[in-house]
Amino acid sequence: MSSTTTTPTRTHYRAVILKMLDALSMPLVAILFAFALGAVIITITSGSLSAALVAYVGLIEGAFIKTRGMSESLVAAIPYVFASLAVAFGFKAGLFNVGVEGQFYIGAVTAAAVGAAFSDLPAIIHLPLVIAAAALGGAVWGAIPGFLKAKTGAHEVINTIMMNYVAYRLVEYLVSNVLRDRVSSAVQTIRVAPSAELWSMASVPDRLADPLNALFVALLIALAAFFFARTLAKTARISASLNTPRSARLFTVGIALASGVLSFLLLPPLTRALWIWTDKFDRLHIGLFLALAAAVFMYWLLNKTTIGFELRTVGANPSAAQYAGINIGRSIVLAMSVSGALAGIAGATEVLGVSTCRCLPLFFSAGYGFDSIAIALLARGDALGILPASFLFGALRNGADLMELRSGVSKHVISLIQALVLLFVAAPAIVRYLTRQKVKPAEVAEAPLTRGWGR
């Protein structure tokens, strides 16, 4: 009897692993081809094969090995995660949100304004308020082209591109005039209050010494434990032991309360005794945990909820979705709003956790919104796949300077490699031709990431 129960489980796990490896094969091959072709281009332009080798060694050393190399790669990856989730979420609904960069700007300026507006709020209130305000700002900016598409049929690509330029000029005006710090010689906004900052990893033990901050973290852990326990209670083995809905609720609430109480009591002394981040100059901040949580939450939202099912149905076949009674217009506005909210949070993480002045300077963004399109394509729109793809692009971004210093190769070759990755991912037929792979029937029938013009 045991063999009959274990064999299907092993078969299921084996099928899941094979499916995962198959899904990873195309992006990995695309990355390898991009780096190989990048090496060829470096060799041709520099006249030396060794230049490509030195360049890639410098890239790896700058991204992972040098002092604070790994943490700086993670710092660069954090906004990529949020911005790429924004693009991928639009993909799932059949929408191409090219306005992530503008929504990134709006979220950043909103975070700067709300972060500086209050100076006497505790972090347990102020930090969530600032992040929520940034999300709201990005959501409103994303909802506008979504509403126009839903009501008039105006294509979201054109609208979001135009909204980008409106956002640039609006933020430029606000930073230079309304929100400008008159004391500073630089053109920048007023510094946000310390209670609104994203804590650096090195400052976590000191921050948790404040009971309110410890309570804040305990509440977040209790919330995460609640959703984890709720999911756990639905598994076959656990649900069999929980005979009634009441016992399932008690199990879920009990796990959440126990996690929260233990976190409140144990985290402050444990972090003071065992915390590994002790470098005061390390810029890695707790936005890393927010990015991981956002990826997991978006995966759950898209794959485990009715809202996610409706959005994916609209993206795959609007006619079938409408026939099934799904409100197409509402789904479009919702998808663009959530996408904009994620992009707004990406902008907030840069202001609250990375900028030296903890403010918004006039010249601020470096194309996170546009790079995120390539990351979302590389991850094939998968929320969890965005995590390693974002880390790759963050590492490339971080290692480019040392690569240029060591080899003399321009750091802008990284943009070329990113473009090649995008080319090979967006045109899998090229990869199949180069690797002599046959087209699988499932890939022929696969739904496109976005719908064409006028559809």
N, C-alpha and C positions, 0 to 999 in steps of 0.2 A: 504493500500500500504506500509505503514511503517513497518507493521509486516512481510511482505514478504521480505523486504530488510534487516531487522535486524536478522531474524531467521537464515538464512544461516551463517551470520557472527558469531553469538553466537555458532552455531553448529561447525563452523570451529575452533573457539578458544577453544571450549571444546575438540575437537579432537586433537588439538595441545598439550593441557595440558596433556591429557591422554597419548598421545604418548611420551611426555617428561617424565612423571612419570614411564611409562613402561620401557623406556630406562635407567632410573636411578635405577630401582629396583635391577637389577642384580649386578651392582657395589656396591651399598649400602649394600646389603645382603652379598656380598663377604667381604667387610670391617668388618662388624659385626662378621662374622664367624672367620675372621683372628684374631681380637682382643680377641674373646672368646677362641679360641684355644691357642693364646699366653698366656692368663691368666692361662689356664690349664698347659701349659708347665712351666710357672714361678712357679706355685704352686707345681708342682712335683719336680722341681730342687731345690727349696728353702725349701720345706717341710712345707710351711705355706700359707694358702689362703690369709691372710692379706698382705703378701708381694706383691701379684699381685695388690691388691687394692691400697696399698701405691705407688707402681710403677706407676700405671695409673694416680693417683691423682698428683704425681710429674710430670708426662709427660704433663698433661693438664696445670698445673701451670707454668711449664717451657716454654710451647709453647705459652700461651695466657695471663697469669695473672701477672707474675713477671715483674719487670721494663724492658721496651723495649722488652718484650717477643713477643708481636704481631708483632712488626716491624722486629725483628730478624727472625721470621717465614716467613715474606714476603721477607726479604733479601734472605733467603735460597730458596724461591720458584721461584725467578726471573730467575736464570739460568735453573731451572727445566722446566719452561714454554718454553723457546727457544729450549732446548735440546729435550723435549718431542714432540714439534711441528716438529722437524727434523725427529724423528722416525715415527711419525704419517703420515707425508707427504710421506715418503717412503712406508708405509703401503698402502696408497691409490693407489699407482702405482704398488702394488704387490711386493714390494721390502722390504727386511729386512736389514736396515742399522745398523749394529752392530759397525760401525766405528765412532759413534758420539763422543766417548771419544777422539779419535785421532783428529778429526776435531775440537773439543773443544780446544785441546792443540794448534793446528795450528792457530786458531783464536786468542787465547790468546797471543801467541808470536808475531803474526803479529800486534796486537793492541799495544803491548808493544814497538815494534820497531818503528812503525809510530808515536805513541804518544810521544816518546822521540826524534824523528828525527827533529821535528819542535818546536821551542820555541817562535816564534814571530807571529804566526797565531792567529786570533780571534777565539773564540769558535764556531761562526757561520760557520766557514770553517773547523776548526781542528777536532771538535768532529764528525761531519758527515763523514769526511775523514777517521778517525780512525775506525769507525764502518763499513764503506764500505770496508776498507782494510781487516778487520777481516772477514767480510762476503765473500770477494773474496778469501782469503786464505782458509777458510773452504770449499768454493764451488769448488776450484781447487782440494782439497784433496778428496772431495766426487765425483768429476767428473771422477777421475782416475778409480776406480772400476766400475763406471757406464759405462765408455767407454769400459772397458775390457769385461763387460757382454754383451754390445750391439754388439761388434764386434767379440768376441770369444766365448761367452756363458759361460764364467767363472763365477761361482756363487758369488754373491755379499757378502754373509756371510763370505766366506773364505778370499776374497780379503780385505774386510773392517777390519777383525780381524788382518790380516798381516799389513795393513796400520796403525793400531793403534800402533803397536810396532815400526814401522819406525818413526811415529810421536813422540813417547816418546823419542827415542834416538836422533832424530834430535833436538827437543826442548831442551833436556838436553845439547847437544853440544853447541847450540846457547846461552843458558843462561850462561853456564860455560865459554865460550870463546868469541864469537863474540860480544854479546850484554851485557856482564857482566859489572856491575858497579865496576870499579877498586877501588873506594874510600871506598865502603862499605866492612865490614868484612864478611858479609853474601854473599852467592852465589845467586845473583839476578841481574835482568836487571836494567838499568838506569831508574829512576823515570820518568813517563810521565809528560808532561807539564801540568800546571793547566788548560789550555784551552782545553785539551783533556779529562779531568776527567768528569765522570758522577756526576752531582751535588748531594750532599746530600740534603734531604728534608729540613733540617734546614737552609741550605745555600741559598735556592731559593730566598728569598727576597733580600739578598745582591747581588746575581748574576744578578737579574733582574734590579738592579739599573744601570747596564751598558746598554746603549741604544742598543748596538749591540746584547747583549744577549736577551733583550726584543724583538728585531726584529726577532731573531732566533725562539723564542717561538711563536711569532705571525704568522710567516710563517708556522710553523707546524700546528697550530690551523686552519689557513686558508685552508691548504691542507686537513685536516681532514673534515672541514666544506664543502669543495667542493665535496668530495666523498659522504658525507651524503646528501647534497642537491641534488646531481645527482640521488641518490637512491630514495630520497623523490619525485623528479619530475616524477619518473616512476610509482608511486602509482596511483591508479584509481582516487581518489578524487582530487589530485593535478594536474595530467596530464589533467583532464577534464577542469580545469580552464586555463591551459597553451595551447592555441589553436595551436600554431605553434612551430616548433623546435627552432626558433629564441627566442621566449619568454621563452622557457625552458632553453636555454643557458644563457639568461640574468638573470633568476631566480637563476641558479646555481652559476654564477659568482658573482652576487650581494650578495648572502648569504656568499660566501667565502670572498669577500672583506670586508663586514661589520664585519664578525667575526675576521678577521685579524686586522683591524683598531681598533676595540674595545679592543681586547686583548692587542695590543701594548700600548694603552692609559691607560687602567684600571688595567691591571694585576700588574704592579709595585706598585702603591699605595695600591691596595687591599691586596696583599701579605704582605706588611709591616704592615697593620692594622689588618688583620684577619687570618694570617697564623697560623695553629695549631701546626705545627712541630717546636718546639723551643728548643728541647734538642740537644745541640751541639755534644753530644756523640752518638746520634742515627745514625746508619749506613744505614738506609733506604735511597735509592737514586732514581733518576728519571728513572732509568731502569725499575721501576714498570710500568710507563706509556708506555714505549716502549714494555714491555711484553704484556700488555693489547692490545695495537695497533696491535702487531704482531699476536695475536690470532684472532682478528677480521679480519685482512687482510687475513690470511690464510683461514679462513672460507669463506670469499668472493671469494678468488681465486679458491678454490676447488669446491665451489657450485654454483657460479654465473658467471663463465667465461668459454670460450671455452677451454682454456688450462686445467682447472680443470676437465672439462668433458672428455677430451681426456685421461688425466692421470687416472681418475677413470675407464674409459672403458678399458684401458690397464691392470689395476690391476684386474678388474673383469673377463675379458675374452680377452686375447691377440689375439686369432684367430678371434673373432668378430671384434676387433679393427683393425686388419690388413685388414680384408675384407672390412671395412668401409673406408679404405684409410688413417688410422692414421699411422704415422711413428713410429714404435715401438722403434727402436734404439734411435731416438731423444728424445722420451718421457722418456726412461730410463735414459739417460744422464742428461736430464733436471731435473728429479725428484731427482737424486742423488746430483746434483749441488745445487738445492734449499735446500735440506736437509742438505748438508754440510754448506751452508751459514748460516742457522739458528743455527747450532751447533757452528760455528765460532763466531757469535754474542754472544752466551752464554758465551764463553770463554772471550770475550772482556768485558762483564759486570762485570766479576769477577776481572779483572785487573783494569779497569777504575773506578769501584765503590765500591769494597769491600776490596781488599787487603790493608793492613795497609800502606805499602810502596808505593802504587799506582804503582806497578811494578810487574814483574813476578818472584817470587822466584823459586828456583830449585825444591823444593817439593811443588806442587801447587794444583793439582786437588784431589778431594776426591770421585771420581766415579760418578759424575753427569751424564755422558754419559750412564752408565749402569743402573742407577736408572731410567733414562728416559724411558727405554724400558717398565718397569713395569707401569710407569705413563701412557704411551701411550696406553697400553693394558687396564688399568683400565678405561681410558676415551673412550675406544673402537674406538680410532682413530679420535674422534671428536675434532676439533680445539678449540671450546668453552668449551667442557667438560674437556679439559686439564687444564684449569684455576683452578677449585676446586681441581682436582686431584693433581696438583703441589703444591697447598697450603697445602694439607694434608701431602704430603711427606716433605715439608719444615717445617711444624709444628712438625712432628715426628723427623726430624733431629735436630731441635732447642731444643726440650724438652727432648731429650735423656740424656743430661748431668745432669740436675736436677733430673730426674728419678733415675739415678744411685746414685746420692748423697743422695737422701732421702731414697731409699729402699735397696741399696746395690746390686740391680739387674744390671747386666752388660748392658751398653748402647747398646751393640751389639745385644741385643734382638730386637731392632728396625729393624735391618736387617732381623731377623727372621719373624717379623710381615709383613714387606714388601714382603718377599718371599711368605708368606701365602696368602697375597692379590693377588699376581701374580698367585699363584696356583689356587685359587678359580675363578679368572677372566678367566684364560686361559683354565680352565676345568669346564665350566658351568654345565656340567652334574652332577658333584659332588654337586653343590648347588641345582640343581633341585631335586636330590635324597634326600638330607637332608631336603628340604622344601616341598617335595611331589608335586612339580610343574610338569605339563605336558608340553611336548615340543610343541611349537607353529609351525604351518606350515611355517610361515615366517622365523623362526629361522632355520628350516631345509634347506631352500633354500638360506640362507644368504651366500654371497660370503666370502671366507676366507680372513684374513688380508693380508697374503702373499701366494705366490704360492710355490708349493713343488719343490724339486730338479729336475733339468733337464726339467722343464716345462716352 
